[in-house]
Amino acid sequence: MSYLLDKIHSATIYKRPKEGSLEVVDIVGHWGIVVVNDSGSYLVHNMPDTGTTATSISNLSNNWTPVAQLQVGPNKTIQGMFNSTGLVAYLPEGFVKYVSQGFCTGATGSMATYLSQ
């Protein structure tokens, strides 16, 4: 899983409408950050069933739209993005982790701050 430790070259905040069971409470949408590193391009976002995760953008639906380009500080990694959500990053995958990381908006905010420092 070297992609977790590869230096991030660029990052963009993305948003899409909520899907599934939480769709009925779609007030703010679903947020994440697309990053590009030496291993490829990944969407890093917080999901109810896993908590914060990174997936290849080859799985990105057309519902995602770019919102803002981020300035990326030196030596930033996807693992660092995970860690930036706090000690809860070490909880097992699941809904408790998702909530503890601040849902998708809180996790995206924490990760954007980390990347920009």
The first five atom37 places (N, CA, C, CB, O) and aatype in JSON, in Angstrom:
{
  "aatype": [12, 15, 18, 10, 10, 3, 11, 9, 8, 15, 0, 16, 9, 18, 11, 1, 14, 11, 6, 7, 15, 10, 6, 19, 19, 3, 9, 19, 7, 8, 17, 7, 9, 19, 19, 19, 2, 3, 15, 7, 15, 18, 10, 19, 8, 2, 12, 14, 3, 16, 7, 16, 16, 0, 16, 15, 9, 15, 2, 10, 15, 2, 2, 17, 16, 14, 19, 0, 5, 10, 5, 19, 7, 14, 2, 11, 16, 9, 5, 7, 12, 13, 2, 15, 16, 7, 10, 19, 0, 18, 10, 14, 6, 7, 13, 19, 11, 18, 19, 15, 5, 7, 13, 4, 16, 7, 0, 16, 7, 15, 12, 0, 16, 18, 10, 15, 5],
  "atom_mask": [
    [1, 1, 1, 1, 1],
    [1, 1, 1, 1, 1],
    [1, 1, 1, 1, 1],
    [1, 1, 1, 1, 1],
    [1, 1, 1, 1, 1],
    [1, 1, 1, 1, 1],
    [1, 1, 1, 1, 1],
    [1, 1, 1, 1, 1],
    [1, 1, 1, 1, 1],
    [1, 1, 1, 1, 1],
    [1, 1, 1, 1, 1],
    [1, 1, 1, 1, 1],
    [1, 1, 1, 1, 1],
    [1, 1, 1, 1, 1],
    [1, 1, 1, 1, 1],
    [1, 1, 1, 1, 1],
    [1, 1, 1, 1, 1],
    [1, 1, 1, 1, 1],
    [1, 1, 1, 1, 1],
    [1, 1, 1, 0, 1],
    [1, 1, 1, 1, 1],
    [1, 1, 1, 1, 1],
    [1, 1, 1, 1, 1],
    [1, 1, 1, 1, 1],
    [1, 1, 1, 1, 1],
    [1, 1, 1, 1, 1],
    [1, 1, 1, 1, 1],
    [1, 1, 1, 1, 1],
    [1, 1, 1, 0, 1],
    [1, 1, 1, 1, 1],
    [1, 1, 1, 1, 1],
    [1, 1, 1, 0, 1],
    [1, 1, 1, 1, 1],
    [1, 1, 1, 1, 1],
    [1, 1, 1, 1, 1],
    [1, 1, 1, 1, 1],
    [1, 1, 1, 1, 1],
    [1, 1, 1, 1, 1],
    [1, 1, 1, 1, 1],
    [1, 1, 1, 0, 1],
    [1, 1, 1, 1, 1],
    [1, 1, 1, 1, 1],
    [1, 1, 1, 1, 1],
    [1, 1, 1, 1, 1],
    [1, 1, 1, 1, 1],
    [1, 1, 1, 1, 1],
    [1, 1, 1, 1, 1],
    [1, 1, 1, 1, 1],
    [1, 1, 1, 1, 1],
    [1, 1, 1, 1, 1],
    [1, 1, 1, 0, 1],
    [1, 1, 1, 1, 1],
    [1, 1, 1, 1, 1],
    [1, 1, 1, 1, 1],
    [1, 1, 1, 1, 1],
    [1, 1, 1, 1, 1],
    [1, 1, 1, 1, 1],
    [1, 1, 1, 1, 1],
    [1, 1, 1, 1, 1],
    [1, 1, 1, 1, 1],
    [1, 1, 1, 1, 1],
    [1, 1, 1, 1, 1],
    [1, 1, 1, 1, 1],
    [1, 1, 1, 1, 1],
    [1, 1, 1, 1, 1],
    [1, 1, 1, 1, 1],
    [1, 1, 1, 1, 1],
    [1, 1, 1, 1, 1],
    [1, 1, 1, 1, 1],
    [1, 1, 1, 1, 1],
    [1, 1, 1, 1, 1],
    [1, 1, 1, 1, 1],
    [1, 1, 1, 0, 1],
    [1, 1, 1, 1, 1],
    [1, 1, 1, 1, 1],
    [1, 1, 1, 1, 1],
    [1, 1, 1, 1, 1],
    [1, 1, 1, 1, 1],
    [1, 1, 1, 1, 1],
    [1, 1, 1, 0, 1],
    [1, 1, 1, 1, 1],
    [1, 1, 1, 1, 1],
    [1, 1, 1, 1, 1],
    [1, 1, 1, 1, 1],
    [1, 1, 1, 1, 1],
    [1, 1, 1, 0, 1],
    [1, 1, 1, 1, 1],
    [1, 1, 1, 1, 1],
    [1, 1, 1, 1, 1],
    [1, 1, 1, 1, 1],
    [1, 1, 1, 1, 1],
    [1, 1, 1, 1, 1],
    [1, 1, 1, 1, 1],
    [1, 1, 1, 0, 1],
    [1, 1, 1, 1, 1],
    [1, 1, 1, 1, 1],
    [1, 1, 1, 1, 1],
    [1, 1, 1, 1, 1],
    [1, 1, 1, 1, 1],
    [1, 1, 1, 1, 1],
    [1, 1, 1, 1, 1],
    [1, 1, 1, 0, 1],
    [1, 1, 1, 1, 1],
    [1, 1, 1, 1, 1],
    [1, 1, 1, 1, 1],
    [1, 1, 1, 0, 1],
    [1, 1, 1, 1, 1],
    [1, 1, 1, 1, 1],
    [1, 1, 1, 0, 1],
    [1, 1, 1, 1, 1],
    [1, 1, 1, 1, 1],
    [1, 1, 1, 1, 1],
    [1, 1, 1, 1, 1],
    [1, 1, 1, 1, 1],
    [1, 1, 1, 1, 1],
    [1, 1, 1, 1, 1],
    [1, 1, 1, 1, 1]
  ],
  "atom_positions": [
    [[0.82, -1.18, 0.0], [0.0, 0.0, 0.0], [0.86, 1.25, 0.0], [-0.93, -0.01, 1.19], [0.68, 2.16, 0.81]],
    [[1.81, 1.27, -0.93], [2.71, 2.43, -1.0], [1.96, 3.71, -1.35], [3.8, 2.18, -2.03], [2.44, 4.81, -1.06]],
    [[0.79, 3.58, -1.98], [0.03, 4.78, -2.36], [-0.32, 5.62, -1.13], [-1.24, 4.39, -3.11], [-0.55, 6.82, -1.26]],
    [[-0.38, 5.0, 0.05], [-0.7, 5.74, 1.27], [0.44, 6.67, 1.69], [-1.01, 4.77, 2.4], [0.2, 7.69, 2.34]],
    [[1.66, 6.32, 1.32], [2.83, 7.08, 1.77], [3.5, 7.91, 0.69], [3.83, 6.14, 2.34], [4.45, 8.64, 0.97]],
    [[3.01, 7.8, -0.56], [3.56, 8.6, -1.64], [3.22, 10.08, -1.43], [3.03, 8.11, -3.0], [2.13, 10.42, -0.97]],
    [[4.16, 10.94, -1.78], [3.95, 12.39, -1.66], [2.83, 12.85, -2.59], [5.27, 13.15, -1.98], [2.79, 12.48, -3.77]],
    [[1.92, 13.65, -2.05], [0.81, 14.2, -2.83], [1.28, 15.42, -3.62], [-0.38, 14.59, -1.91], [1.93, 16.31, -3.08]],
    [[0.96, 15.43, -4.93], [1.36, 16.53, -5.81], [0.26, 17.57, -5.98], [1.74, 15.98, -7.18], [0.55, 18.76, -6.12]],
    [[-1.01, 17.13, -5.96], [-2.11, 18.08, -6.1], [-3.34, 17.53, -5.39], [-2.42, 18.36, -7.59], [-3.47, 16.33, -5.16]],
    [[-4.25, 18.45, -5.04], [-5.47, 18.06, -4.33], [-6.6, 19.02, -4.69], [-5.24, 18.04, -2.79], [-6.4, 20.23, -4.79]],
    [[-7.8, 18.44, -4.88], [-8.98, 19.23, -5.21], [-10.16, 18.73, -4.39], [-9.29, 19.15, -6.73], [-10.42, 17.52, -4.35]],
    [[-10.87, 19.64, -3.75], [-12.09, 19.27, -3.03], [-13.19, 18.99, -4.05], [-12.53, 20.4, -2.02], [-13.37, 19.74, -5.01]],
    [[-13.92, 17.89, -3.84], [-15.04, 17.51, -4.7], [-16.3, 17.34, -3.86], [-14.72, 16.2, -5.46], [-16.24, 17.14, -2.65]],
    [[-17.45, 17.44, -4.54], [-18.75, 17.27, -3.89], [-19.68, 16.52, -4.82], [-19.35, 18.66, -3.5], [-19.58, 16.62, -6.05]],
    [[-20.6, 15.75, -4.23], [-21.67, 15.1, -4.99], [-22.9, 15.02, -4.1], [-21.24, 13.68, -5.49], [-22.79, 15.15, -2.88]],
    [[-24.08, 14.8, -4.7], [-25.27, 14.58, -3.87], [-25.12, 13.28, -3.08], [-26.56, 14.52, -4.75], [-24.44, 12.35, -3.52]],
    [[-25.74, 13.21, -1.92], [-25.72, 11.98, -1.12], [-26.46, 10.89, -1.87], [-26.36, 12.21, 0.28], [-27.34, 11.16, -2.68]],
    [[-26.09, 9.63, -1.58], [-26.73, 8.47, -2.19], [-27.12, 7.5, -1.1], [-25.79, 7.79, -3.23], [-26.61, 7.58, 0.02]],
    [[-28.01, 6.59, -1.41], [-28.37, 5.53, -0.47], [-29.3, 6.02, 0.62], [0.0, 0.0, 0.0], [-30.1, 6.94, 0.41]],
    [[-29.19, 5.4, 1.81], [-30.13, 5.66, 2.9], [-30.03, 7.08, 3.46], [-29.9, 4.68, 4.01], [-31.0, 7.59, 4.01]],
    [[-28.87, 7.71, 3.32], [-28.72, 9.08, 3.85], [-29.15, 10.14, 2.84], [-27.26, 9.32, 4.25], [-29.1, 11.33, 3.12]],
    [[-29.59, 9.69, 1.65], [-30.0, 10.61, 0.6], [-31.15, 11.52, 1.05], [-30.42, 9.84, -0.63], [-31.24, 12.66, 0.61]],
    [[-32.01, 11.01, 1.92], [-33.17, 11.79, 2.36], [-32.77, 12.99, 3.2], [-34.12, 10.92, 3.14], [-33.57, 13.92, 3.36]],
    [[-31.57, 12.99, 3.75], [-31.1, 14.12, 4.56], [-29.97, 14.86, 3.84], [-30.63, 13.64, 5.94], [-29.06, 15.39, 4.49]],
    [[-30.03, 14.91, 2.52], [-28.98, 15.55, 1.74], [-29.13, 17.07, 1.79], [-29.02, 15.07, 0.28], [-29.69, 17.69, 0.89]],
    [[-28.6, 17.65, 2.85], [-28.64, 19.1, 3.0], [-27.35, 19.72, 2.45], [-28.83, 19.49, 4.49], [-27.38, 20.77, 1.81]],
    [[-26.24, 19.07, 2.7], [-24.95, 19.62, 2.31], [-24.21, 18.77, 1.29], [-24.09, 19.8, 3.51], [-23.12, 19.15, 0.87]],
    [[-24.76, 17.63, 0.88], [-24.08, 16.77, -0.08], [-23.02, 15.91, 0.56], [0.0, 0.0, 0.0], [-22.92, 15.84, 1.79]],
    [[-22.24, 15.25, -0.27], [-21.15, 14.39, 0.19], [-19.84, 14.97, -0.33], [-21.34, 12.9, -0.29], [-19.73, 15.31, -1.51]],
    [[-18.86, 15.08, 0.54], [-17.61, 15.77, 0.24], [-16.41, 14.84, 0.31], [-17.4, 16.94, 1.19], [-16.43, 13.86, 1.05]],
    [[-15.39, 15.14, -0.47], [-14.14, 14.39, -0.44], [-13.06, 15.19, -1.14], [0.0, 0.0, 0.0], [-13.3, 16.29, -1.63]],
    [[-11.86, 14.63, -1.18], [-10.72, 15.29, -1.82], [-10.07, 14.32, -2.78], [-9.7, 15.8, -0.76], [-9.71, 13.2, -2.41]],
    [[-9.91, 14.76, -4.03], [-9.17, 13.97, -5.01], [-7.71, 14.42, -4.95], [-9.76, 14.15, -6.46], [-7.4, 15.6, -5.08]],
    [[-6.83, 13.45, -4.74], [-5.4, 13.74, -4.67], [-4.68, 12.97, -5.77], [-4.82, 13.36, -3.27], [-5.11, 11.89, -6.19]],
    [[-3.57, 13.54, -6.22], [-2.71, 12.88, -7.2], [-1.35, 12.7, -6.54], [-2.6, 13.72, -8.53], [-0.75, 13.66, -6.05]],
    [[-0.86, 11.45, -6.55], [0.47, 11.17, -6.03], [1.2, 10.27, -7.03], [0.41, 10.51, -4.62], [0.69, 10.03, -8.12]],
    [[2.37, 9.78, -6.67], [3.17, 8.97, -7.6], [2.48, 7.66, -8.0], [4.5, 8.65, -6.99], [2.8, 7.1, -9.05]],
    [[1.55, 7.18, -7.2], [0.86, 5.92, -7.49], [-0.39, 6.1, -8.33], [0.5, 5.23, -6.22], [-0.89, 5.13, -8.9]],
    [[-0.92, 7.33, -8.42], [-2.13, 7.56, -9.2], [-2.99, 8.65, -8.6], [0.0, 0.0, 0.0], [-2.5, 9.55, -7.92]],
    [[-4.28, 8.56, -8.88], [-5.25, 9.55, -8.4], [-6.29, 8.85, -7.54], [-5.94, 10.29, -9.6], [-6.81, 7.79, -7.91]],
    [[-6.6, 9.44, -6.37], [-7.47, 8.81, -5.39], [-8.47, 9.81, -4.83], [-6.64, 8.19, -4.26], [-8.16, 10.98, -4.63]],
    [[-9.68, 9.31, -4.58], [-10.67, 10.07, -3.85], [-10.56, 9.66, -2.39], [-12.11, 9.84, -4.41], [-10.71, 8.49, -2.06]],
    [[-10.31, 10.63, -1.52], [-10.23, 10.37, -0.08], [-11.47, 11.0, 0.53], [-8.89, 10.94, 0.56], [-11.65, 12.22, 0.48]],
    [[-12.33, 10.15, 1.12], [-13.59, 10.64, 1.67], [-14.05, 9.75, 2.81], [-14.67, 10.72, 0.58], [-13.56, 8.63, 2.98]],
    [[-15.0, 10.25, 3.57], [-15.49, 9.57, 4.77], [-16.85, 8.95, 4.46], [-15.59, 10.55, 5.98], [-17.79, 9.66, 4.09]],
    [[-16.95, 7.64, 4.62], [-18.16, 6.9, 4.3], [-18.74, 6.24, 5.56], [-17.87, 5.82, 3.22], [-17.99, 5.83, 6.44]],
    [[-20.09, 6.14, 5.66], [-20.71, 5.56, 6.85], [-20.28, 4.12, 7.15], [-22.18, 5.59, 6.7], [-20.21, 3.74, 8.31]],
    [[-19.99, 3.33, 6.12], [-19.64, 1.93, 6.37], [-18.17, 1.71, 6.65], [-20.05, 1.11, 5.2], [-17.79, 0.63, 7.12]],
    [[-17.31, 2.7, 6.36], [-15.87, 2.49, 6.54], [-15.18, 3.55, 7.39], [-15.22, 2.44, 5.23], [-14.17, 3.25, 8.04]],
    [[-15.68, 4.76, 7.4], [-14.9, 5.89, 7.9], [-14.1, 6.41, 6.72], [0.0, 0.0, 0.0], [-14.45, 6.15, 5.57]],
    [[-13.03, 7.14, 6.98], [-12.25, 7.73, 5.9], [-11.5, 6.65, 5.13], [-11.27, 8.78, 6.45], [-10.85, 5.78, 5.71]],
    [[-11.6, 6.74, 3.81], [-11.01, 5.74, 2.93], [-10.49, 6.4, 1.66], [-12.02, 4.63, 2.59], [-10.89, 7.52, 1.33]],
    [[-9.61, 5.73, 0.95], [-9.1, 6.21, -0.33], [-9.45, 5.18, -1.4], [-7.56, 6.46, -0.28], [-9.18, 3.99, -1.24]],
    [[-10.05, 5.65, -2.49], [-10.39, 4.77, -3.6], [-9.88, 5.39, -4.9], [-11.92, 4.52, -3.67], [-9.84, 6.61, -5.05]],
    [[-9.52, 4.54, -5.83], [-9.05, 5.01, -7.12], [-10.14, 5.84, -7.79], [-8.64, 3.82, -8.02], [-11.32, 5.52, -7.69]],
    [[-9.74, 6.91, -8.47], [-10.76, 7.73, -9.13], [-11.35, 7.02, -10.35], [-10.17, 9.06, -9.55], [-12.3, 7.53, -10.95]],
    [[-10.82, 5.87, -10.71], [-11.44, 5.11, -11.8], [-12.85, 4.69, -11.39], [-10.58, 3.87, -12.16], [-13.67, 4.37, -12.25]],
    [[-13.14, 4.68, -10.09], [-14.47, 4.34, -9.57], [-15.35, 5.57, -9.35], [-14.33, 3.57, -8.27], [-16.47, 5.43, -8.86]],
    [[-14.86, 6.75, -9.69], [-15.58, 8.0, -9.43], [-16.79, 8.12, -10.36], [-14.63, 9.21, -9.61], [-16.65, 8.02, -11.58]],
    [[-17.95, 8.34, -9.78], [-19.16, 8.53, -10.59], [-19.15, 9.93, -11.21], [-20.45, 8.32, -9.74], [-18.39, 10.8, -10.78]],
    [[-19.99, 10.12, -12.19], [-20.11, 11.43, -12.85], [-20.8, 12.47, -11.97], [-20.86, 11.28, -14.14], [-20.85, 13.64, -12.33]],
    [[-21.33, 12.04, -10.82], [-22.01, 12.97, -9.91], [-21.04, 13.86, -9.14], [-22.86, 12.19, -8.94], [-21.46, 14.88, -8.58]],
    [[-19.76, 13.5, -9.09], [-18.77, 14.3, -8.38], [-18.38, 15.5, -9.22], [-17.52, 13.45, -8.05], [-18.14, 15.38, -10.42]],
    [[-18.31, 16.68, -8.58], [-17.88, 17.89, -9.27], [-16.8, 18.59, -8.45], [-19.08, 18.84, -9.53], [-16.88, 18.61, -7.22]],
    [[-15.8, 19.17, -9.12], [-14.75, 19.88, -8.39], [-15.29, 21.16, -7.78], [-13.58, 20.2, -9.32], [-16.13, 21.85, -8.37]],
    [[-14.81, 21.48, -6.58], [-15.25, 22.67, -5.86], [-14.11, 23.67, -5.7], [-15.81, 22.3, -4.49], [-14.27, 24.86, -5.99]],
    [[-12.95, 23.19, -5.24], [-11.83, 24.1, -4.99], [-10.5, 23.35, -5.05], [-11.99, 24.78, -3.62], [-10.36, 22.25, -4.51]],
    [[-9.54, 23.96, -5.72], [-8.18, 23.44, -5.77], [-7.48, 23.82, -4.46], [-7.4, 23.99, -7.01], [-7.64, 24.95, -3.99]],
    [[-6.72, 22.9, -3.88], [-5.99, 23.17, -2.64], [-4.51, 23.34, -2.91], [-6.21, 22.04, -1.63], [-3.95, 22.68, -3.79]],
    [[-3.87, 24.22, -2.18], [-2.42, 24.3, -2.17], [-1.94, 23.16, -1.28], [-1.9, 25.71, -1.66], [-2.43, 23.0, -0.16]],
    [[-0.98, 22.39, -1.75], [-0.5, 21.24, -0.97], [0.88, 21.57, -0.41], [-0.44, 19.95, -1.85], [1.81, 21.9, -1.15]],
    [[0.99, 21.47, 0.92], [2.26, 21.69, 1.58], [3.24, 20.56, 1.31], [0.0, 0.0, 0.0], [2.9, 19.57, 0.66]],
    [[4.46, 20.7, 1.79], [5.49, 19.68, 1.53], [5.22, 18.37, 2.27], [6.85, 20.22, 1.92], [4.72, 18.36, 3.4]],
    [[5.57, 17.28, 1.61], [5.57, 15.94, 2.2], [4.22, 15.49, 2.74], [6.57, 15.88, 3.31], [4.15, 14.82, 3.77]],
    [[3.15, 15.85, 2.07], [1.81, 15.42, 2.49], [1.5, 14.07, 1.84], [0.73, 16.48, 2.1], [1.86, 13.82, 0.69]],
    [[0.81, 13.19, 2.61], [0.49, 11.84, 2.15], [-0.97, 11.51, 2.46], [1.42, 10.8, 2.8], [-1.62, 12.2, 3.25]],
    [[-1.49, 10.47, 1.82], [-2.84, 10.01, 2.13], [-2.89, 9.51, 3.57], [-3.28, 8.9, 1.15], [-3.87, 9.76, 4.27]],
    [[-1.86, 8.81, 4.03], [-1.84, 8.36, 5.42], [-1.91, 9.55, 6.37], [-0.58, 7.53, 5.7], [-2.6, 9.49, 7.39]],
    [[-1.22, 10.62, 6.04], [-1.29, 11.84, 6.84], [-2.69, 12.44, 6.83], [0.0, 0.0, 0.0], [-3.14, 12.98, 7.84]],
    [[-3.38, 12.33, 5.69], [-4.77, 12.81, 5.62], [-5.64, 12.0, 6.58], [-5.32, 12.7, 4.16], [-6.43, 12.57, 7.32]],
    [[-5.48, 10.68, 6.56], [-6.24, 9.84, 7.5], [-5.97, 10.28, 8.93], [-5.87, 8.34, 7.32], [-6.9, 10.48, 9.71]],
    [[-4.69, 10.42, 9.28], [-4.29, 10.77, 10.64], [-4.8, 12.14, 11.07], [-2.78, 10.73, 10.77], [-5.01, 12.39, 12.26]],
    [[-5.0, 13.04, 10.1], [-5.44, 14.4, 10.42], [-6.86, 14.44, 10.97], [-5.36, 15.27, 9.18], [-7.28, 15.46, 11.53]],
    [[-7.61, 13.35, 10.83], [-8.98, 13.32, 11.36], [-9.0, 13.02, 12.85], [-9.81, 12.28, 10.61], [-10.07, 12.94, 13.45]],
    [[-7.83, 12.84, 13.46], [-7.73, 12.64, 14.9], [-7.49, 11.19, 15.28], [0.0, 0.0, 0.0], [-7.35, 10.32, 14.42]],
    [[-7.44, 10.94, 16.57], [-7.19, 9.58, 17.06], [-8.24, 8.59, 16.61], [-7.12, 9.59, 18.57], [-7.99, 7.39, 16.59]],
    [[-9.42, 9.08, 16.26], [-10.48, 8.19, 15.78], [-10.09, 7.52, 14.47], [-11.78, 8.96, 15.6], [-10.73, 6.54, 14.07]],
    [[-9.06, 8.01, 13.79], [-8.59, 7.38, 12.56], [-8.16, 5.94, 12.82], [-7.42, 8.18, 11.95], [-8.1, 5.12, 11.9]],
    [[-7.85, 5.63, 14.07], [-7.39, 4.29, 14.42], [-8.5, 3.36, 14.88], [-6.35, 4.38, 15.49], [-8.25, 2.2, 15.21]],
    [[-9.73, 3.85, 14.89], [-10.88, 3.0, 15.22], [-11.11, 2.0, 14.09], [-12.15, 3.85, 15.46], [-10.71, 2.24, 12.95]],
    [[-11.76, 0.88, 14.39], [-12.13, -0.05, 13.31], [-13.1, 0.62, 12.34], [-12.76, -1.35, 13.89], [-13.81, 1.55, 12.71]],
    [[-13.12, 0.13, 11.09], [-14.03, 0.69, 10.1], [-15.47, 0.57, 10.57], [-13.85, -0.01, 8.75], [-15.84, -0.41, 11.21]],
    [[-16.28, 1.57, 10.23], [-17.69, 1.49, 10.54], [-18.32, 2.84, 10.84], [0.0, 0.0, 0.0], [-17.67, 3.87, 10.76]],
    [[-19.6, 2.8, 11.18], [-20.4, 4.01, 11.38], [-19.88, 4.87, 12.53], [-21.83, 3.63, 11.64], [-19.9, 6.09, 12.43]],
    [[-19.42, 4.25, 13.62], [-18.9, 5.02, 14.75], [-17.7, 5.85, 14.31], [-18.5, 4.07, 15.92], [-17.55, 7.01, 14.71]],
    [[-16.84, 5.25, 13.5], [-15.68, 5.97, 12.98], [-16.13, 7.13, 12.09], [-14.75, 5.01, 12.19], [-15.59, 8.24, 12.19]],
    [[-17.1, 6.89, 11.23], [-17.64, 7.92, 10.33], [-18.14, 9.12, 11.12], [-18.77, 7.35, 9.47], [-17.79, 10.26, 10.81]],
    [[-18.94, 8.87, 12.14], [-19.49, 9.94, 12.97], [-18.38, 10.64, 13.74], [-20.56, 9.39, 13.94], [-18.34, 11.87, 13.81]],
    [[-17.48, 9.86, 14.33], [-16.4, 10.42, 15.15], [-15.44, 11.28, 14.34], [-15.63, 9.31, 15.82], [-14.81, 12.19, 14.88]],
    [[-15.33, 11.0, 13.04], [-14.46, 11.81, 12.18], [-15.16, 13.06, 11.65], [-13.95, 10.96, 11.01], [-14.6, 13.8, 10.85]],
    [[-16.4, 13.28, 12.11], [-17.11, 14.5, 11.72], [-17.9, 14.37, 10.45], [0.0, 0.0, 0.0], [-18.07, 15.35, 9.71]],
    [[-18.39, 13.15, 10.17], [-19.12, 12.9, 8.93], [-18.2, 13.25, 7.75], [-20.44, 13.74, 8.87], [-16.99, 13.35, 7.94]],
    [[-18.74, 13.42, 6.58], [-17.88, 13.71, 5.43], [-17.37, 15.15, 5.45], [-18.64, 13.45, 4.12], [-16.25, 15.41, 5.02]],
    [[-18.18, 16.07, 5.95], [-17.77, 17.48, 5.95], [-16.63, 17.74, 6.93], [-18.96, 18.37, 6.3], [-15.67, 18.44, 6.6]],
    [[-16.74, 17.19, 8.13], [-15.69, 17.39, 9.13], [-14.38, 16.75, 8.71], [0.0, 0.0, 0.0], [-13.31, 17.35, 8.86]],
    [[-14.46, 15.53, 8.19], [-13.24, 14.83, 7.75], [-12.59, 15.59, 6.59], [-13.57, 13.38, 7.33], [-11.37, 15.74, 6.55]],
    [[-13.4, 16.05, 5.64], [-12.85, 16.8, 4.51], [-12.19, 18.09, 4.98], [-13.95, 17.11, 3.48], [-11.12, 18.46, 4.49]],
    [[-12.81, 18.78, 5.93], [-12.22, 19.99, 6.48], [-10.89, 19.74, 7.16], [0.0, 0.0, 0.0], [-9.93, 20.49, 6.97]],
    [[-10.83, 18.68, 7.97], [-9.57, 18.33, 8.66], [-8.48, 17.99, 7.65], [-9.8, 17.14, 9.61], [-7.33, 18.41, 7.8]],
    [[-8.85, 17.21, 6.63], [-7.86, 16.81, 5.64], [-7.4, 17.99, 4.79], [-8.43, 15.72, 4.73], [-6.22, 18.08, 4.43]],
    [[-8.31, 18.91, 4.46], [-7.93, 20.1, 3.68], [-6.97, 20.98, 4.48], [-9.18, 20.92, 3.28], [-6.01, 21.51, 3.93]],
    [[-7.22, 21.12, 5.77], [-6.32, 21.9, 6.63], [-4.94, 21.25, 6.67], [-6.89, 22.03, 8.05], [-3.93, 21.93, 6.54]],
    [[-4.9, 19.93, 6.86], [-3.63, 19.2, 6.86], [-2.85, 19.44, 5.55], [-3.88, 17.68, 7.06], [-1.67, 19.76, 5.58]],
    [[-3.53, 19.28, 4.43], [-2.86, 19.42, 3.14], [-2.29, 20.82, 2.94], [-3.82, 19.1, 2.02], [-1.23, 20.98, 2.33]],
    [[-2.99, 21.82, 3.43], [-2.6, 23.21, 3.19], [-1.47, 23.69, 4.11], [-3.79, 24.11, 3.37], [-0.88, 24.74, 3.85]],
    [[-1.16, 22.95, 5.15], [-0.13, 23.4, 6.11], [1.26, 23.11, 5.59], [-0.33, 22.71, 7.46], [2.24, 23.42, 6.27]]
  ]
}
